[in-house]
Each structure stands twice: as structure tokens, then as C-alpha cells.
Amino acid sequence: MPAGDPPIGVNAQITDAITQTNVKVLGEAPAIAMGGLYQTIGNSVAMAASNNVYSQHQGNVTYQAASTMGVAKLLSLKLT
């Protein structure tokens, strides 16, 4: 029996189906990997945007509190 031939008794259609399945899996692997990468990047960008919005909100709360305290201080001054 020459090297590389399937053993006698194995149907050539079976070996062909297995080979095609392996080729399909190997062919899809890069696309699946890129899909996972794109999902990770999308989630990271969304989290960065969310953190930025939260930061701006907290800054505005702080600025409003400082302004309120400044106005309260000005209104409490006794002018003579």
C-alpha cells in the first residue's frame, strides 16, 4: 500500500467529508477571531465613553456645588 493512502476498508467519501470539515474549520478561524476582537474593541470603546460621561457629570456636580457655596458666601456678607 503506498504511503498516504487510507487503509483498505475506509470509504473515500468519509475521508473526503472529514477533510472538508477540517478545511472549513481552519478557513473560518480567522473570521471568528476577528469577530471576537471587534466585540472586545466595541465594548472597550463603549466603556470609555461611559466613563467620560460619568466624569463630566461628576465635574458638573462639583462646579455647581462650588458656585452655590460662592453665591451663599457673597450673600452672607454684610455691606455697610
DAGICOR-V923539 format. One record per helix or strand of 2 or more residues. SS is the DSSP state (H for helix, E for strand). FROM is the first residue (numbers start at 1). TO is the last residue. If there is no record, write none. Layout:
SS | FROM | TO
SS | FROM | TO
This chain:
H | 12 | 76
